[in-house]
């Protein structure tokens, strides 16, 4: 079979990282043939550092129409993910979008419709779905081992970023450039894993955001959110780029026990009798169901970005099921949008959110922005081990 | 020196526990000489199980006036703590109140005033303050080792109670009998330790309560609360009697690192450079301050209820400083009242709370209660290892 011709649009931090494993032929059946970026410096870098046979483009129309690529990885700033994906689908290309799927759900819904109409393979770079820890947690929920979920609690504050990170790119951490802060840039993986492992979305959200609390930025760098689910369960999500050292601890409490992911381990506290049943039957006053602490074996390793790209290439060439279908990108984004909206309105937000209201509130912030970044020009940072 | 004559009013679960160590002469310089309870069965039990020389009383007026006691431990249902303490202070008695200090702060403020006017020694049974784990955490904050606090997060869901616990006493878990659920009965220790270890009270609270969510009761058995402090820090407190197995994990994130208490251990993640300073100075984009993980040595053991009583007796006899002054009981209660009020009004609550509003909202609930408990009479439960 001929190799799948892949192009990358956006050769910044993440785009360069995808380019490297592709150029090294680490994804079987695929080859990187073209890249596109508006910054000529990055195109020069691609020729020099990757391959001088790479085609380079400085505008997306030409790139999509003339480069001969069959599939594209979109790794531009967030706002462009959806419009570029829509263009690519119209050109008959398969699409892999970096996270987040977009900045507001209205935009992402249009992208999902374009994907459906095209019949092409649409993936999203939720590389954390390749992590066997979260796969196993999802398995505990889906298989019924955990029972009905009562509570979710994720403290994900280990996204520490110093001010120099924010100063490294003019688009970073602005309403106009990213459409948000930690929720849009750092947390899309966790927001996705949260709903993916539980198999349920919140039905309403009450969130509290600190905007520029720890950094000289206009968007949120600190969030605490409370959510309620349809089945009565509640949840908490705490995130920040201002805590050092941060915490990454995710707990699900359920009818048949509790699962905790922390320090790269999954511990299952398994009840031998359902709590609800014990509650009804036990007559002793004090007491609780017998509980076994289980270190759940985790097999394999996260295949990460390369794994997601490989899975997408296999889906294109062999019809393999996608681990992270692009259409699911809207879920985590909707939670993120709901958190923003709740903080902005200082009120509850029901899901599905009012997309038009969100869009207009976001535009208000973009228009009202008087934020001037003291940045030192666009720097490309090495992201190895950070995403 | 003659032994301090102590009486106990309320010989239920907790009162019996205090009586046992006193009757065994485990508190130097003190002796249990009288007990009071409205339930004749409990008085018979006291004579039989403790000592037939014990004076027994079935009404508090006579008990305070004629028993010859110098000091009293109040271990009645919550509502009676404040009024009984006020009576006792007027009789010139030293007072140790079980937690909570009362049910609403209006009542407790009056008790504190009576204590002050009497000049007697007033303690509260915050036995968890004798726990060297929490003492050490407080030390890390007070000594400046942790630096300015940014975030507190306490998941204290290991208060599991089955329905039979609630059925064991008619007063349990009713607005009229306890004035609340998990916040009033199980959490007073943690609500106190939360503010005591941090050395600060929230300035506003947004809380979400499930009332009778996991049990056939009318009060809250599940709470998630978000708080904000004067210095800009935020906090989360999650508690429940419906989770099995529960979690007890308390984290403080601060400018010079992070402290975590879990599984009986205190871990201090110590930054070698203040995060705020690093944030300003570091120019590398990605990166964070050097961090040392430290297992903080914990010396000694919690002396618990007996320790608090001994400390109180020493304060009476030798002027030793109280570890848990009674006047501080209002702090945790105010947080608890604020959480209720926030849930009832579905809105923010500023501290100090509107005491009259709280009182009237509580009365509404008492009046509106149609709750009929399917209880099997008042049972005295063995509380060893549970409080």
Interface residues (C-beta under 8 A of the other chain):
Chain A: X150 X151 X153 X155 X157 X160 X161 X162 X163 X164 X165 X168 X206 X208 X210 X213 X214 X215 X222 X224 X226 X228 X232 X234 X236 X238 X240 X242 X243 X244 X245 X246 X247 X249 X251 X253 X257 X258 X260 X269 X271 X275 X278 X279 X280 X282 X283 X284 X285 X286 X287 X288 X289 X291 X379 X381 X382 X383 X386
Chain B: X150 X151 X153 X155 X157 X160 X161 X162 X163 X164 X165 X168 X206 X208 X210 X213 X214 X215 X222 X224 X226 X228 X232 X234 X236 X238 X240 X242 X243 X244 X245 X246 X247 X249 X251 X253 X257 X258 X260 X269 X271 X275 X278 X279 X280 X282 X283 X284 X285 X286 X287 X288 X289 X291 X379 X381 X382 X383 X386
